[in-house]
Amino acid sequence: MEVLDTLLCKKFKDEDIFLEKVQDILNYDIIEYIYRDVFDFLGNIYYKIRIRLENEYMVEFVYYFLEDNAICILDIEY
């Protein structure tokens, strides 16, 4: 799963493209979106999503939107 760390601080056009990349890297399909959350930290808005993969692993991503509406991955938790 640490292979996902290569996605940290990378820019993606949108969340769907990012999640497709996650599936490609891990070679597992996303079977469920557990939750989505939005939170404010020191005046910045961040988004959190937790997904369940077909191998039953759960992964949580924290990201934020850039000026051009692309997303940047800030944190990944396994």
C-alpha positions, 0 to 999 in steps of 0.5 A: 500500500505504501506505493500510494505515497508516490501520489502525495503532493501530485496534482490531479485534474479532479477526484475521479481521475485521482481515484482511477489512478489509485485503482490502477496502481493497486490493481483493485477496484473501489467498492465503496465510498465510506465517507466524505468530509470537509474541514477547515484547518487554519483557514484552509479548506481540506477534503477527506475521503475514505474508500474500501477496496475489493480486497477489503483494505480501507484507505483515507485521503486528504486533499485540497483544491488548487486555483485551477480546480485540480486537486493535490493529495496532502495525506494518505492513511492506510 
